[in-house]
C-alpha cells in the first residue's frame, strides 16, 4: 500500500495552518495546485473588507519535530540555490513561512529582498 510520508503530512498541515492564520487575520490564502517552490498566495484585504489586489507569493515549510538548530531564540533554515534563483526571477514579493506544528507558531521572511544580494 502507498504511504504518506512524515514530510508530506507536515507539509499539508503547515499549509492548513497558514490558510487558517491568514483567514483569521481577514486576508485570503490561495493555494497553488501544482507547486514549484511556491505553495500559494496571500492576498491582503483592507480594514473595509475590500480585497486590495496586493499579494505576496508564499512557500511554506513545516515541521512536527522542530527546525535545525532550534533554540529558545531562533532556528536555521537553509534554502536551496535553485529555489532562490526561481524566487528571484518571479518579479513579485515572495515570503518563506516556517511553521512549527508542535507549538502552532509560524515565522516568515521576505525572500526576494533577503536574497537580492548574493
LOKE-282668 format. One line per 2 residues: number of its first residue (from 1); their letters; for each residue x, y, z of C-alpha. Coordinates in pm, whole numbers, plus 50000, padded with zeros to 5 digits. Layout:
// LOKE-282668
NUM) a) X:Y:Z; ... .
This chain:
// LOKE-282668
1) xx) 50000:50000:50000; 50121:50353:49932 .
3) xx) 50211:50552:50240; 50205:50921:50315 .
5) xx) 50545:51039:50434; 50606:51234:50752 .
7) xx) 50721:51528:50536; 50404:51521:50325 .
9) xx) 50186:51519:50637; 50379:51810:50789 .
11) xx) 50360:51999:50459; 49982:51966:50433 .
13) xx) 49935:52054:50799; 50164:52356:50759 .
15) xx) 49968:52486:50462; 49641:52434:50654 .
17) xx) 49789:52630:50946; 49884:52918:50714 .
19) xx) 49540:52909:50549; 49366:52935:50888 .
21) xx) 49603:53202:51021; 49571:53417:50707 .
23) xx) 49193:53372:50703; 49163:53453:51074 .
25) xx) 49353:53777:51007; 49093:53866:50742 .
27) xx) 49308:53805:50435; 49284:53545:50158 .
29) xx) 49503:53234:50114; 49501:53083:49764 .
31) xx) 49693:52758:49742; 49888:52657:49434 .
33) xx) 49754:52334:49285; 50076:52247:49100 .
35) xx) 50356:52361:49326; 50703:52462:49205 .
37) xx) 50862:52622:49514; 50553:52841:49571 .
39) xx) 50274:52689:49779; 50029:52973:49748 .
41) xx) 49949:53340:49751; 49832:53569:50030 .
43) xx) 49606:53849:49908; 49553:54133:50150 .
45) xx) 49213:54270:50249; 49188:54624:50389 .
47) xx) 49005:54746:50701; 48687:54800:50496 .
49) xx) 48699:54430:50390; 48787:54524:50032 .
51) xx) 49024:54289:49852; 49320:54509:49760 .
53) xx) 49481:54318:49475; 49807:54338:49672 .
55) xx) 49952:53992:49723; 50267:53800:49811 .
57) xx) 50368:53454:49699; 50442:53209:49979 .
59) xx) 50650:52896:50028; 50550:52705:50342 .
61) xx) 50789:52477:50529; 50654:52291:50830 .
63) xx) 50793:52060:51093; 50648:51827:51351 .
65) xx) 50988:51776:51520; 51147:52123:51520 .
67) xx) 51375:52306:51278; 51751:52255:51262 .
69) xx) 51935:52448:51532; 51610:52516:51718 .
71) xx) 51675:52712:52041; 51477:52949:52260 .
73) xx) 51596:53240:52044; 51569:53101:51691 .
75) xx) 51642:52829:51437; 51811:52788:51100 .
77) xx) 51654:52711:50767; 51864:52657:50455 .
79) xx) 51712:52735:50115; 51824:52551:49801 .
81) xx) 52011:52764:49547; 51778:52668:49259 .
83) xx) 51475:52770:49468; 51636:53106:49549 .
85) xx) 51707:53168:49181; 51347:53079:49097 .
87) xx) 51201:53311:49364; 51419:53599:49246 .
89) xx) 51300:53554:48885; 50932:53576:48977 .
91) xx) 50929:53956:48995; 50684:53950:49287 .
93) xx) 50728:53952:49664; 50793:53602:49798 .
95) xx) 50781:53500:50164; 50905:53184:50330 .
97) xx) 50675:53080:50614; 50822:52831:50862 .
99) xx) 50559:52659:51073; 50639:52466:51391 .
101) xx) 50337:52242:51431; 50441:52135:51782 .
103) xx) 50379:52484:51920; 50139:52609:51649 .
105) xx) 50358:52907:51560; 50493:53044:51235 .
107) xx) 50769:53284:51133; 50819:53446:50796 .
109) xx) 51094:53615:50597; 51061:53805:50270 .
111) xx) 51291:53617:50033; 51308:53839:49725 .
113) xx) 51468:54117:49932; 51666:53890:50168 .
115) xx) 51844:53718:49878; 51863:54016:49644 .
117) xx) 52238:54050:49703; 52441:53728:49673 .
